[in-house]
């Protein structure tokens, strides 16, 4: 996996930005603490892109975003084959995205089970993932209520990338169960001296297509302590009592119906 670089998109107000990173080994990859600082004299207003360009040997990537995107995502039911697709699909040969088919996609983190972009090609597994949320200095503002990242990928048959977006965007279309959709662009404002920071992970190792399970297990174990399970509303003993009462109530209702049918028929 190539090194992460910074680019920007949908910029309304440019500024001088500096990306700093600290990397350490993490399983079959590395954990990267990153920070983007506004070192200029004007505020930045746009989208930050943390990009890993794909190695030159990638030729037929098989994509995976957990719980959302698999391969080219073109699997359809036989009786729906002639209908316009209403969900995102990948085609490296498409230069002008239309009807939910594109050679590049970006999604907000809450679309997926994990903000993770994985690809497999030539018996190698590559991935870029991140903490779902990021931190900002005071004075920063974004166009949405949640500080969530976005993940994306692209490949035109010759070159490609995987990337994180801050804040998350949905491009070239927003998944809205429709073949006629538009992008959702959110921007962040970083004042002079302000910063945005987060944690990303990159993976690059030899393996089979479904070895993404190794990445997901490693990533899940990393995030689990940060996002603990919610405390149950009812304790096990209370739940058992509630279920017992409900079962007795159902039995009583059945007996009432049976008694009514017998008495009046």
C-alpha positions in Angstrom: 0.0 0.0 0.0 1.4 3.4 -0.9 1.7 6.2 1.6 -1.2 8.3 2.6 -1.2 11.8 1.0 -3.6 14.7 1.4 -5.7 16.2 -1.3 -8.9 18.4 -1.2 -12.2 18.5 -3.0 -15.2 20.7 -3.5 -13.2 23.6 -2.2 -15.0 26.9 -1.7 -12.1 28.6 0.2 -8.5 27.2 -0.2 -5.8 27.4 2.4 -2.3 26.0 3.2 -2.7 22.6 4.7 -0.1 20.3 6.4 -0.6 16.6 6.9 1.5 15.0 9.7 1.4 11.3 10.5 2.8 8.9 13.1 2.7 5.2 12.1 3.3 2.0 14.1 2.9 -1.7 13.3 -0.6 -3.1 13.6 -1.2 -6.8 12.7 -0.6 -7.2 9.0 -0.6 -3.4 8.5 -0.1 -0.2 10.4 -1.9 2.2 12.7 -1.6 5.8 11.6 -2.3 8.8 13.8 -2.9 11.7 11.4 -3.5 15.5 11.7 -4.3 18.1 9.1 -3.4 21.6 10.2 -4.3 24.9 8.5 -0.9 26.7 8.4 -2.2 29.5 6.2 -3.7 32.9 6.9 -7.2 32.1 5.5 -9.8 29.6 6.6 -10.2 26.4 4.6 -13.7 25.4 3.5 -14.0 22.2 1.6 -13.5 18.4 1.8 -10.3 16.8 3.0 -9.1 13.7 1.2 -6.6 11.2 2.8 -5.7 9.1 -0.2 -3.7 6.0 -0.8 -2.9 5.5 -4.5 -3.1 1.9 -5.6 0.0 0.0 -6.7 0.6 -0.2 -10.4 0.0 -4.0 -10.4 -3.7 -3.6 -9.6 -5.7 -4.5 -12.7 -9.0 -6.1 -11.6 -9.8 -5.0 -8.1 -12.5 -6.9 -6.1 -14.0 -4.3 -3.7 -15.6 -4.8 -0.3 -17.1 -2.3 2.1 -18.5 -4.4 5.0 -22.3 -4.9 4.9 -22.7 -2.6 1.8 -20.5 -3.2 -1.2 -19.1 -6.5 -2.6 -17.2 -6.9 -5.9 -18.8 -4.8 -8.6 -22.1 -4.9 -6.6 -24.0 -5.8 -9.7 -25.8 -9.0 -8.5 -29.5 -8.8 -9.3 -32.4 -11.1 -9.3 -33.3 -12.6 -12.7 -36.6 -10.8 -12.9 -34.9 -7.5 -12.2 -32.1 -7.7 -14.8 -33.8 -5.3 -17.1 -34.7 -2.7 -14.5 -32.5 0.4 -13.8 -30.2 -0.2 -10.8 -31.2 1.6 -7.7 -28.0 0.8 -5.7 -24.3 1.7 -6.3 -22.4 -0.4 -8.8 -18.8 -0.4 -10.0 -17.6 -0.4 -13.6 -14.1 0.6 -14.4 -15.0 1.4 -18.0 -17.6 4.1 -17.1 -16.2 7.6 -17.6 -19.5 9.4 -17.1 -21.4 8.0 -14.1 -25.1 7.4 -14.7 -27.9 5.4 -13.2 -25.9 4.4 -10.1 -23.0 2.9 -12.1 -19.6 4.5 -11.7 -15.9 3.8 -11.7 -15.5 5.7 -8.4 -17.6 5.9 -5.2 -17.7 7.6 -1.9 -19.9 6.8 1.1 -20.4 8.2 4.6 -19.3 5.9 7.4 -22.8 5.1 8.6 -23.6 3.3 5.4 -21.4 0.4 6.3 -20.8 -2.0 9.1 -17.3 -0.5 9.4 -15.6 2.5 7.7 -13.3 0.2 5.7 -12.4 -0.1 2.0 -10.9 -3.4 1.0 -9.7 -4.7 -2.3 -8.2 -8.0 -3.5 -6.2 -8.5 -6.7 -3.3 -10.7 -7.8 -3.4 -12.7 -4.6 -2.9 -9.6 -2.4 -5.2 -7.9 0.2 -5.2 -4.2 0.5 -7.3 -2.0 2.8 -7.7 1.4 4.2 -9.9 2.0 7.3 -10.3 4.5 10.1 -12.0 5.4 13.3 -15.6 6.3 12.5 -15.1 9.8 14.0 -12.5 12.4 14.1 -11.5 15.3 16.4 -11.2 19.0 15.6 -9.8 22.1 17.3 -12.1 24.9 18.5 -13.4 27.1 15.7 -13.9 24.3 13.2 -17.3 23.7 11.8 -18.9 21.1 9.5 -22.1 20.8 7.4 -23.5 18.0 9.5 -24.2 17.2 13.1 -21.9 14.1 13.4 -18.1 14.1 13.0 -18.0 11.0 10.8 -15.5 10.1 8.1 -16.3 8.9 4.7 -14.6 6.1 2.7 -14.2 5.8 -1.1 -12.5 4.1 -3.9 -11.9 4.5 -7.6 -10.3 2.7 -10.5 -10.4 3.5 -14.3 -8.7 0.4 -15.6 -5.2 1.9 -15.3 -4.9 3.7 -12.0 -6.9 3.9 -8.8 -7.1 4.9 -5.1 -8.8 4.3 -1.8 -9.5 7.3 0.4 -11.0 8.8 3.5 -13.1 12.0 3.3 -13.5 14.5 6.1 -16.4 15.0 6.4 -18.1 12.1 4.8 -19.5 12.7 1.3 -21.7 10.5 -1.0 -20.5 10.6 -4.6 -21.2 10.5 -7.5 -24.7 9.7 -6.3 -26.4 9.3 -2.9 -27.8 5.9 -2.3 -31.5 6.6 -1.9 -33.1 3.5 -3.5 -33.5 5.3 -6.8 -31.7 5.3 -10.2 -32.1 9.1 -10.3 -30.0 10.5 -7.5 -27.5 13.3 -6.7 -24.3 13.6 -4.7 -24.3 14.7 -1.1 -21.4 17.1 -0.4 -20.5 18.2 3.1 -17.7 20.5 3.9 -15.5 21.4 6.9 -14.3 24.8 7.8 -10.8 25.0 9.5 -9.7 28.4 10.7 -6.0 29.5 10.5 -4.1 27.5 13.2 -7.0 25.0 13.4 -6.6 21.3 12.9 -8.5 18.0 12.3 -7.1 14.7 13.6 -8.0 11.0 13.6 -6.7 7.5 13.3 -6.4 5.4 10.1 -5.2 1.9 9.3 -3.6 0.5 6.2 -3.2 -3.2 5.4 -1.2 -4.9 2.6 -0.5 -8.7 2.7 -0.6 -11.8 0.5 -3.9 -13.7 0.8 -7.1 -15.0 -0.7 -10.1 -12.8 -1.4 -11.9 -13.6 1.8 -8.9 -12.9 4.0 -10.6 -9.6 4.7 -11.9 -11.4 7.8 -8.4 -11.0 9.3 -8.6 -7.3 8.8 -12.1 -7.0 10.2 -11.3 -9.1 13.3 -8.2 -7.0 14.0 -10.1 -3.8 13.4 -13.1 -4.8 15.5 -10.8 -5.7 18.4 -9.3 -2.2 18.2 -12.6 -0.4 18.2 -14.6 -2.5 20.6 -13.2 -0.8 23.8 -14.0 2.6 22.3 -17.6 1.8 21.5 -18.8 -0.5 24.3 -22.2 -2.3 24.0 -25.1 -0.5 25.5 -26.2 -1.6 29.0 -29.3 -3.9 28.8 -32.5 -2.2 29.8 -33.5 -5.3 31.7 -31.3 -7.6 33.7 -31.5 -11.3 32.8 -33.7 -12.2 35.7 -36.2 -9.4 34.9 -36.3 -10.4 31.3 -37.1 -14.0 32.2 -39.9 -12.9 34.4 -41.3 -10.7 31.6 -41.2 -13.5 29.1 -42.9 -15.9 31.6 -45.7 -13.4 32.2 -46.0 -12.8 28.4 -46.2 -16.6 27.8 -48.9 -17.0 30.5 -50.8 -14.1 28.9 -50.7 -15.7 25.5 -51.9 -19.0 26.9 -54.8 -17.3 28.7 -55.8 -15.5 25.5 -55.8 -18.7 23.5 -57.9 -20.5 26.2 -60.3 -17.6 26.1 -60.7 -17.9 22.3 -61.1 -21.6 22.5 -63.7 -21.3 25.2 -65.6 -18.7 23.2 -65.6 -20.9 20.0 -66.8 -24.0 22.0 -69.5 -22.0 23.8 -71.1 -20.3 20.8 -70.6 -22.9 18.0 
